[in-house]
């Protein structure tokens, strides 16, 4: 799953709650601003059957591998212990000829099973990373670099050192002790942390007009703005205010959710509840077509588009009494700290790098995203596991939330139901469906367009250097979905404003803490985001 948060500083002129609403309604509407496109019932050759064998089989295979990886350490202990017990028993029954052959046969079987589990564990880079505390880990070495270490990586500058001083201790994150490795640290929060805890979040929905912005996004993506009411689109902005109403002395958050998510994602709700209790306003931008929002044209969601974020930033800047980016010059009076999760982190970093001085941001912090998505194509053990274990599950979600609802449009550009069924992983969807539909020649071109660091080459690093505000990537070395190579740790020092907070453990959008992680939920990410925003928002950090 891929989420973004954006935090805006209070404007120099204090605005009342009613004034903010009035200004917001000047740039956003409470009703969808266009004629809602009628539902197009798919024909037989456009109907995606998510229950078909072709669509379900990769998911089932992935689940089997997933459960095998989770259970293997316990099975090894069980079979090894049983083998030890049988060996001791057979040794005590050497004189009983009728018993010894049976025990010997059972001992041979369980020793074999224990050996199979042992081989699996030795070949599992995530388990070896956990078992050795990182000492025997191969995670992050797919770039041909030396053994990476956790830490806070950045160029030595006064502002970077100030941020490092405030956030450096988060490197020492300690996971829930009985959740071994990136698998458990990723899956357990989503199983244990229910979104309903803490009460309902009373969102108000506004609609922000955005340009059609067909692919590719290009270097000018963030500057694109609505220009044609006949073709422009609109994205939903779900906003919740503190109980006392908007407070001008408190920063405002803008959240972009993950790959298949929305404003009701559990960690988004956690942020909304925590922030509003402290007087912050929270806005969640819903990606095109997600949460059943309408897309009236052909240009559906793809991960490289940054113009929608730019329009959302402009709307908030104006509502808070600031200047929109497209009004010319650097925005004044209101600044934004962007925080992204997974896919949202990818978009946040990409937007920050591409928009350069015109980002309208005070800083950006990105959790479990990528700076170079092409590194997912590396033939590393970790990337191979991501491909076979995790991506089929995410791909099935993409088929349900993005592909199936828009299938009549996909068929108009040559994508067939057979193509959908042949796509087993997210990478398959990107290569065979997204590239074909949005006009990318190959998947490497798509990944370059969607990544702040491009392909990780000199051209890509030049784009990454375009980030003119603090850009903090937060990543766990044992992330089983977005492998560690994607954060370009070895090249962070070449940039002026990009930083990396790398933890030894944490998984993907996980970082559970304590013996009872349900009590702490996603507090690690919330604490990092809040601390980062406080530091970059302070006058002395600018």
N, C-alpha and C positions, 0 to 999 in steps of 0.2 A: 504494500500500500504506500502512497506517496502522499503532506499537509503544509500550508504556509500561514505564518502569523505576521501581521504588520503592526507596529506600534507607533503611534503618532504622538509627538510631544504637544503639550497644550500651546495654543496660539498666544502671541504676545498680548492680544486683546481678548479678555475673558468673555466668553459667550455663554448665554443661558441655554438651558435645555431646549426651550422653544425656538431660540435663534438658530441653534444647530439644525434642528428639524426643518426649519424654513429654508435654510441654505441647502440642506441635503435634497429637499424636494425640488430645488431649482436645477439640480444636475442628475437627479434620479427620480424615478416614479414608483408609486405604490402598486400600480397596475402594469402588467406587461405592455410595453409601449407600441407594440405592433399587433396586427391581426394574427391571432393564434393559428398557425397552420393546421389544417384539418388532418385528422388521423388517416394515414394511408395504409389500408389493409394489405399486407404482403400477399403476393400471389404464391402459388405452390412452389415455384422455383426460387422464391425470395424468403421462404420461411425457414428460420433456423430452429432446429429441434435440439434444445439443450439436453434432452434426455436420450438422444441417440447414442448408440454404442461408440461411434466415432468421437463424440464430444465427451462422453463419460469415461471411456477407457483410460485416457491419459491421466485423468483425475484419480481414478482408482489405483493406477500404477504408482502415481506420485504418493498417494496416501500410504500404500504398502511400504514404499521406501522410507517415507517419513516416520511411520511407526516402528519400522525396523531400526532406524537410526536412533530413535528415542529409547527403544527397549534393549538394544544390544548390550550396553554396560551391565544392566541388571541380569540379562540372560547369561552373560559371561560369568558373573559372580555365582549365579545359580548352578550352572553346569560345572564350573570349576569346583565349587563346594561339594556338589554331589559326587563328582569324580573322586575327590579326596576322601569322602566318606566311604565310597565303595572300595577304594583301594585299601583303606584301613580295615574294612570288613573282610575283604578277600584275604588279606594278610593273616587275619585271625581265624580263617577257615581253610587253611592250606591242607589240612588233613581230611576235610570233608569233600570227597571227590564229586559228590552229586551237586554240591553247592558252588564250588569254585568255578567251573566252566560258565555257569549262568552269570555269576558276578563278574567274571572276566569279560564276557561279551557286553554286559551293560556298561562296565567301566570303559571299554573301548569306544562304545557309542557316545557316551557323555564326554569323554576326552576329545573326540572328534568334533562334537558340537561346540565345546569350549574353545577349541583351536580355530574353528570357523569364526566365532564371535571375536576372538582375539585378533585375527587377521583383519576383520572388518574395522575394529577399533583403531588398529595401527594405521590403516589406510584412511581413516576419517580425520581430516585436518582440524576440524573443530573440536573433536574429542581430545586429540593430542595437544592442542592449544590449551584446553582446560586442564588436562592432567598434568602437564608440565609447567603450568603457570606462564605459558608463552615461550619457555626456553627451547622447546623442540618444535615450535610452530613454524609452518611454512606459509601461514596466512600473510598476504601482502607482499609476497616475493615474486609474483607473476610478472612484474615489470623487469625482472632480472636484477633487482636491487638487493642489497644486503638485508639481513633480518631486521624488520622495522620494530620500533619500540613505542609504547604509549608516551604521550607527552603533549605539551602545548607548543606547537610549531608556528613560528612567525618571524618576520624580519625584525631586527632590533631597532625599533623606533619608540619615541616617548609614548605615543598613543597606544601602540601595540603592547608595550610593557605595562602600561596602566591596566589594559584589559586583561592581560595575562596575570597580573597581580591579584585581580579580583576574581578571576575564574579558574586559575591554575589548579586549585585544590580539587576541582571536579574530575581531574585526571585520575585521582585515586579512588574512583567509584568502586564500591564493594558490592557484588551481586548477592542476591538471595543464595545462601550457601548450598542448598540442595537442588538448585536449578543449574545443572552442569551444561556449559557450552551455549553457543548461539542459538541452537534449536529451541531449547527450553526457555531461554531468556526472551525469545521472540514470541513463541506461541502462548505461554502461560498468561502474560498480561491480557491478551485478547480473550482468553477463556475465563479469567478470574475477575477482570475489572469491568463490571457491567456499566453501561452508559447511563442507566436510570438512577444510580446512586447520587444523592445530593439534590434530587428534585428536578422538576421540569425547567428548561431554559425557554423563556418567553421571547422568542425571536419576533422581530417585525421584518417583513420582506420588502426590499426595495429593488428596483431594476436599473442597472447601469447600461447605457447604450455603448456598444463596442463596434469596431469596424469588422467587416467580413474577414479580412486578413487571411487570404489563402496562403498556403505554404509555397515556398519556404518563408520562415520568419525573417531571416536575414539580420544583418547588424542594425537595421533601422526598425526592427520589430517593436521595441518599447515606445517609439515615437508615433506609431500609427494611431489615428483617431477616427471616429465616425465621420463619414463624408457623404453617404448616400442613404437616405431613409428607405429607399426601395430595396436595399440589399443588406443594410447594417443588421447586426444581431444585438441581443441584450443578455447580460448575465445577472443572476440573482445575487443580492447582497443581503444576507440574513443578519440583522443587527439586534443586539440586546443591550439595554442600558442598565446602569446600577439602579437599585431600588429608589434612590433619591433623585434619579435623573442624571443627565450628563453633567460631569464635573470638569470644569475647564483646567483645574490644576492636576488632573490625572491623565496619563497617556491613554491613547485609544489603540486597540488591537484590530488588525485586519487578518483574518485567518483563511488560508487556502488549504483545502483538505487533500486527502490522499487519492490514489489512483482510482479506486472504485467507490469513494466515500461521498461525504457531504457535511452539512452543518450538524448532523446528529452522530458523527463519529465519537466514540467514548472519550478520547483524549481531547477532542475539540470541545466537548461539553465540559470536561474538567477545567479547561482553560477559561471557558466562559463563566463558569461558576466561581472559580477562584478570583478571577480578575474583577468581575462585577462586585463581589463582596468587598474588594479593596477600592471601589470607586471608579474602575475603568470601564469604558464602553468597549464592546467587542463586536466586530463585524466579520462575517464569514462569507467569502466569495465562493459561489458554487460554480464549478467548471461547466462549460457548455454541455447540455444534454444530461448532466448528472442530476439525481433526485427528480427525474422526469421533467426537467425544465425544457421548454421548447427550443428547437433550433430550426429556424424557418428556411434556411438555405442549405447549400451543400457542404459548407465548411464546418464540419463537426470538430469535436475536441481532438487535439494532438498535443504531445508534450513539449513541442518546441515553441509554441505560440506564447509571446510575452505581451502582446498588445492589450489583452484583457486585463492583465495585472496593472498596466500603465493607466488604463481608464479608471480602474477601481481606486488607485492611488490618487488620481486627479480629483475624483469625487470626494474622497475623504479630506484631501487638502483644502478644497473649496468649502466643504461643510464646516471645517474647523476654523475657518477664517483666514486660511492661507491662500497662496497663489497656485493655480494649476500649472503643471509643467508646460503644457502647450500654450499658455498665455505668454510665454517668453521668459528667458532668464532662469536663474536658479530659484526654485520655490522658496518663499520666505514665510516666516511666522509659524509654520507647521512642518514638522519633520516626521519621518516614518521609520520604524525599525521593523524589518521584515523577518519573520521566523517561519521556516518551511519544514515540513515533515515528509520524508520519502519523495514521492513525485513532486509535492509542493516544494521540497527543498531544491530539487533540480530546477524548477521554474524560478524560484527565488534567486538562486545563484546566477542563473542565466540572465535574468532580468537585470540584476545588479551590475553584472559585467558589461552587458551590451549597452545599457543606458548611460554609462559613464557619469559625467557631471550632471546629467539630466534625470537621475533616478528619483529624485524627490525623497531620498532616504537619509536617515542618520546612520543606518547600519543594517546588516542582515545576518541572521543566524539560521543555519540549516542543519536539520537532524536527519541522518541516515539517507542522504541524497547522494548525487554524483556530481563531480566536476568534470568527469570525462566518461560518458556512458559507454564509449567504445571499448573500454577496458573490460567490460562484461564479456567481450568476445574472446578474451585470452584463454588459452587452453590450460588453465590452472586447475588444480583439484577443487578449490573453493568455487570457482566459476562453474565447473562441471556439476557440482552438487546443487548449486543454485538452479541450474538449467533443468536438472532431472527431478529434484525434490520440491522446490518451491514454485518455480515458474508455471507448471501446469495448473496449479491451484489459482494463481493470479490470472492466468490466461482465461480460465473458465469464467471468472468474475468479469473480465473485460468483454467477453462474448455476451454476457447477460446484460451489462449496464450500458455498453456503447455500441457494439456491433449489431446485436439483434434488433434494438429499437430503430436503428438507422439502416437496416439491410436494404430496403427499397432504394435508398440513395447509393449504397455501396455497389449494388448491381448495375447502376447507371454508369459506373466507372470501371466496369469489368470484373468486379469481385463477385465470385459465385459462392453458393452455399458449400460446395465441395472445397473451395479454398478455405472457408471458415473451419470446416471439419478437419482439414489437413493441418491446421495450425495447432500445435500441441503446447507451445510455450509462449511466453510474452515476446521472446525474440522472434518466434515464427510469425506472430501477429504483426510485429513491427516490420519484419522483412517482406512478408507476403501480402499483408492487408493495408497497413498504414502507408507504406511507401507507394504502393500501387494506387491507393485512393488519393493521397495528397501530392503525388507527383515527384517523390524523391527517387532518384535513379537507383540507389542502393541504400541498405540500412546504415552503412557508415556515414552517408551524407545526412541522414535523419539524425543520427546520434551526435554528429558534429554540430548541427543546427540547434539541438536542444541542450548542449553542454556549455557551461561557462568557460571550460578549458578546451573546447573544441575536441580535437583528436589527441590532445596531450602533446602535440608537437610544438614547434616554435610559433607557428601561427596561432595555435590554441592558447599558448601561454600569453601571447600578446593580447588576445581577447580577455583573458583572465586578469591581466594587469589593468584592464579598463575599469575595474571596480575602484571607485574613488572614495568609497566609504568603507568602514570596517565590515568585512565579510567573514564570518566565523562558521566553519564547517565542523559539526560535532559527529563523530563516527566511532563505532565500536570495531575493534580489529576482528572480532568474531561475528560480524554481521553476515548471516548466511544468504541474504538476498542481494544486497548491493555490496559486493566484495570490496575489501579494503583498498585494492589498487585504484578504484574509481576516484579517490580523493587526491591523487597526485601528491602524496606526502613528500616525495623527494624533490618536488619543485615549488613547494609553498614559499620557500625563502626567497625565490626570485621575484615575488610580487610585493608591492608596498603595503597593501591593505588586506590581503587574504591571510587568514589564520586557520589552524587546524587543532581542535581539541580531540585527541585520540585516546580512548579508554581501552584497556586490555580486554574487557568483557562488556556485554550490554545487549548484543543481538541487534535486531532491526526494530526501531521504534519501541524499544523495550525498557532496558535499564531498571528492572524491578529491584526493590531494596528491602532488607529486613527479613526476619523470620516469617512475618505475616505480610507479604507484599501488597495484599488487597488494601491494607490501611494506608500505604504510601502511594499506591497507584503510580501515575506517571510524574511524580513530584520531581524526579531528577531533571527531566526536560523542562518542566515549568520553572524550576529554580534557576536553571541555566539561562532560560529566555528572559526571566525577570531581571536577573543580575546583569546580563549583557545590556538590556535596554536601559537600565539605570546608569551604567557606566558610559555608554555612547551618547546618552541623552544629557549627561552632565556638561555644563559649559566648559569645564576645564579639559574635557576630552576632545573637544573640537579644534 
